[in-house]
């Protein structure tokens, strides 16, 4: 159920603004059919969320085609023209470059980068921000970027660093495949952070865009000897603070 300023909205009128296969249309349909109440102060807040969710899915598809390599943190690599590799394997954006250009370089020259799945998810979200906000606004308000995991996350995206149980899942959500019987020799495969893409597809690094069965099969190949528990998709979700970001977007449009 979708509520705008405590009132129901005409779903059909909203749906008709988008193509049948659009991420926004899928999200609206799922929300309106849910027993949960999705509340927005204004229609602009909802429209921004729909815009940004589509940008997240598009960003994930672009990253899957970028050539980004899989490396554990101790072996991670980056393009030193834009990034400084930290001692723990993360990437800090250089102070002498444009943050938006540094993010775009990963999508354009992914073969120069190698990292784990959590970092890839952060890159997806930053890529969506770059595509949604103006270059000037992004460089000013989304600077000081560190790419690694949920311990080193920009304040504008801090909410995706934690997951909560949910009945509903929408395109652009961060989700997680858990591998409880992981081989202790390969702890990097204890799970897979993914982006919900819609149509029962997910993006995760390094597999790319695929269905749940493929992610589960891949993780199950990395279990300890005698393992009895299969990997599985958790019923939890991490989402950026769309309402807060919508205020930033409104500031960007006005400036």
C-alpha positions as CSV (number, residue, x, y, z in Angstrom):
1,X,0.0,0.0,0.0
2,X,1.3,3.4,-1.0
3,X,0.3,6.5,1.0
4,X,1.2,10.1,0.0
5,X,0.6,12.5,2.9
6,X,-1.6,9.8,4.6
7,X,-3.8,9.5,1.5
8,X,-4.1,6.7,-1.0
9,X,-3.0,7.6,-4.6
10,X,-4.4,6.6,-7.9
11,X,-2.1,3.7,-8.8
12,X,-3.2,3.4,-12.4
13,X,-2.4,7.0,-13.2
14,X,1.1,6.5,-11.7
15,X,1.7,3.2,-13.6
16,X,0.7,4.7,-16.9
17,X,3.8,7.0,-16.7
18,X,6.2,4.1,-17.1
19,X,6.8,1.3,-19.7
20,X,5.5,-2.2,-18.7
21,X,9.1,-3.5,-18.2
22,X,10.3,-0.5,-16.2
23,X,11.8,-0.8,-12.8
24,X,9.6,2.0,-11.5
25,X,6.4,0.2,-12.7
26,X,7.6,-3.1,-11.1
27,X,8.3,-1.2,-7.8
28,X,4.9,0.6,-7.8
29,X,3.1,-2.7,-8.4
30,X,4.9,-4.5,-5.6
31,X,4.4,-1.7,-3.2
32,X,0.7,-1.2,-4.0
33,X,0.0,-5.0,-3.6
34,X,1.8,-5.2,-0.3
35,X,0.1,-5.3,3.1
36,X,2.9,-3.0,4.3
37,X,2.3,0.7,4.2
38,X,4.9,2.7,2.3
39,X,4.5,6.3,3.3
40,X,5.7,9.4,1.6
41,X,5.3,13.1,2.5
42,X,5.0,14.1,-1.2
43,X,4.7,12.6,-4.6
44,X,8.2,14.0,-5.4
45,X,9.6,11.7,-2.7
46,X,8.1,8.6,-4.3
47,X,9.1,9.7,-7.7
48,X,12.7,10.2,-6.6
49,X,12.8,6.7,-5.1
50,X,11.6,5.3,-8.4
51,X,14.2,7.3,-10.3
52,X,17.0,6.2,-8.0
53,X,16.0,2.5,-7.9
54,X,16.1,2.4,-11.7
55,X,19.6,4.1,-11.5
56,X,20.8,1.4,-9.1
57,X,19.7,-1.4,-11.4
58,X,21.2,0.3,-14.4
59,X,24.4,0.8,-12.4
60,X,24.6,-2.9,-11.5
61,X,24.2,-3.9,-15.1
62,X,27.0,-1.5,-16.2
63,X,29.3,-2.8,-13.5
64,X,28.6,-6.4,-14.5
65,X,30.0,-5.5,-17.9
66,X,32.9,-3.4,-16.7
67,X,35.6,-6.1,-16.4
68,X,35.9,-5.6,-12.6
69,X,37.9,-8.5,-11.2
70,X,37.3,-10.5,-8.1
71,X,40.1,-10.2,-5.5
72,X,40.2,-10.7,-1.8
73,X,41.0,-7.6,0.2
74,X,44.6,-8.5,0.7
75,X,45.1,-8.7,-3.0
76,X,42.8,-5.8,-4.1
77,X,43.9,-3.5,-6.9
78,X,42.7,-0.1,-8.2
79,X,43.6,2.6,-10.7
80,X,46.1,4.7,-8.7
81,X,45.3,7.7,-10.9
82,X,42.0,8.1,-9.0
83,X,42.3,5.9,-5.9
84,X,44.7,5.2,-3.1
85,X,44.7,1.6,-1.9
86,X,44.5,1.4,1.9
87,X,46.5,-1.1,4.0
88,X,43.3,-3.2,4.6
89,X,42.5,-3.4,0.9
90,X,40.0,-0.6,0.5
91,X,40.1,2.3,-1.9
92,X,40.2,6.0,-0.9
93,X,39.4,8.6,-3.5
94,X,42.4,10.9,-4.2
95,X,42.0,14.4,-3.0
96,X,43.3,15.8,-6.3
97,X,40.7,14.2,-8.5
98,X,36.9,14.6,-9.1
99,X,35.1,12.0,-7.0
100,X,32.5,11.5,-9.8
101,X,35.2,10.9,-12.4
102,X,36.9,8.4,-10.0
103,X,33.6,6.5,-9.7
104,X,33.1,6.6,-13.5
105,X,36.6,5.3,-14.1
106,X,35.7,2.0,-12.4
107,X,32.8,1.5,-14.8
108,X,34.9,2.5,-17.8
109,X,38.1,0.7,-16.9
110,X,37.0,-2.1,-14.6
111,X,39.9,-4.4,-15.5
112,X,42.1,-2.0,-13.5
113,X,40.2,-2.9,-10.4
114,X,39.8,-6.0,-8.3
115,X,37.9,-6.4,-5.0
116,X,35.3,-8.4,-3.1
117,X,31.5,-8.4,-3.4
118,X,30.7,-5.8,-0.6
119,X,32.9,-3.2,-2.4
120,X,31.1,-4.0,-5.7
121,X,27.8,-3.2,-4.1
122,X,29.1,0.2,-2.8
123,X,30.4,0.9,-6.3
124,X,26.9,0.2,-7.7
125,X,25.3,2.7,-5.3
126,X,27.8,5.4,-6.0
127,X,27.4,4.8,-9.7
128,X,23.7,5.4,-9.3
129,X,24.4,8.6,-7.4
130,X,26.7,9.8,-10.1
131,X,24.0,9.1,-12.7
132,X,21.3,10.8,-10.7
133,X,22.9,14.0,-9.3
134,X,24.8,16.7,-11.2
135,X,28.6,16.4,-11.3
136,X,29.0,19.6,-9.3
137,X,26.6,18.5,-6.5
138,X,28.1,15.0,-6.3
139,X,31.7,16.2,-6.1
140,X,30.7,18.6,-3.3
141,X,28.4,16.5,-1.2
142,X,29.6,12.9,-1.9
143,X,33.3,13.4,-1.5
144,X,35.7,11.6,0.9
145,X,34.7,8.2,-0.5
146,X,36.1,5.0,0.8
147,X,35.2,1.8,-1.0
148,X,35.5,-1.4,1.0
149,X,32.8,-2.8,3.1
150,X,30.1,-1.8,5.6
151,X,32.6,-0.6,8.2
152,X,33.8,2.2,5.9
153,X,30.7,3.7,4.3
154,X,29.8,7.2,3.3
155,X,27.3,8.9,5.6
156,X,24.8,9.4,2.7
157,X,24.7,5.6,2.2
158,X,25.0,4.5,5.8
159,X,21.6,2.7,5.8
160,X,22.7,0.1,3.3
161,X,25.3,-1.0,5.8
162,X,22.8,-2.9,7.9
163,X,20.0,-5.3,6.8
164,X,16.6,-5.9,8.3
165,X,14.0,-8.6,7.8
166,X,11.4,-7.7,5.3
167,X,8.3,-9.1,3.6
168,X,8.9,-7.1,0.5
169,X,11.8,-6.8,-1.9
170,X,12.1,-4.2,-4.6
171,X,14.6,-3.6,-7.5
172,X,17.6,-1.7,-6.2
173,X,17.5,-3.4,-2.7
174,X,20.7,-4.8,-1.2
175,X,20.2,-8.5,-0.3
176,X,22.5,-11.4,0.9
177,X,23.0,-15.0,0.1
178,X,24.3,-16.7,3.2
179,X,26.7,-19.7,3.1
180,X,26.6,-21.2,6.6
181,X,28.9,-24.2,5.9
182,X,31.6,-22.2,4.1
183,X,35.0,-23.8,3.8
184,X,37.2,-22.0,6.4
185,X,40.0,-21.9,3.9
186,X,37.9,-19.6,1.7
187,X,36.1,-17.2,4.1
188,X,35.5,-14.7,1.3
189,X,32.7,-17.1,0.2
190,X,30.8,-17.0,3.4
191,X,28.1,-15.2,1.5
192,X,27.3,-13.0,-1.4
193,X,26.1,-9.4,-1.3
194,X,23.7,-8.8,-4.2
195,X,21.4,-6.2,-5.8
196,X,17.8,-7.1,-6.4
197,X,17.3,-6.6,-10.1
198,X,13.7,-7.6,-10.6
199,X,12.3,-10.5,-12.6
200,X,13.9,-12.9,-10.1
201,X,17.4,-11.8,-11.0
202,X,20.3,-10.5,-8.9
203,X,23.6,-8.8,-9.5
204,X,26.6,-10.0,-7.4
205,X,30.4,-9.9,-7.9
206,X,31.9,-11.8,-9.6
207,X,29.0,-13.9,-11.0
208,X,27.2,-10.9,-12.5
209,X,23.5,-10.9,-13.2
210,X,21.8,-14.3,-12.6
211,X,19.1,-16.1,-10.8
212,X,19.1,-17.3,-7.2
213,X,19.9,-20.9,-8.2
214,X,23.2,-19.9,-9.8
215,X,24.3,-17.9,-6.8
216,X,23.4,-20.8,-4.5
217,X,25.2,-23.3,-6.7
218,X,28.3,-21.1,-6.8
219,X,28.4,-20.7,-3.0
220,X,27.7,-24.4,-2.4
221,X,30.9,-25.2,-4.3
222,X,32.8,-23.3,-1.6
223,X,31.5,-25.3,1.4
224,X,33.6,-27.3,3.9
225,X,34.0,-31.1,3.6
226,X,30.9,-32.9,4.8
227,X,28.7,-29.8,4.6
228,X,25.0,-30.4,5.1
229,X,23.6,-26.8,4.9
230,X,23.0,-25.2,1.6
231,X,23.6,-21.6,0.9
232,X,20.3,-19.6,0.8
233,X,18.9,-16.1,0.1
234,X,18.1,-14.3,3.4
235,X,14.7,-12.6,3.9
236,X,16.5,-9.3,4.8
237,X,17.2,-6.1,3.0
238,X,19.3,-3.0,3.1
239,X,18.1,0.2,1.6
240,X,19.5,3.7,1.2
241,X,17.5,6.5,2.9
242,X,15.5,7.5,-0.1
243,X,13.7,10.4,1.7
244,X,17.0,12.0,2.8
245,X,18.5,11.6,-0.7
246,X,15.3,13.1,-2.2
247,X,15.9,16.3,-0.2
248,X,19.5,16.4,-1.5
249,X,18.1,15.8,-5.1
250,X,15.7,18.7,-4.6
251,X,18.6,20.9,-3.5
252,X,20.6,19.9,-6.6
253,X,17.7,20.7,-8.9
254,X,17.2,24.1,-7.4
255,X,20.9,25.0,-7.5
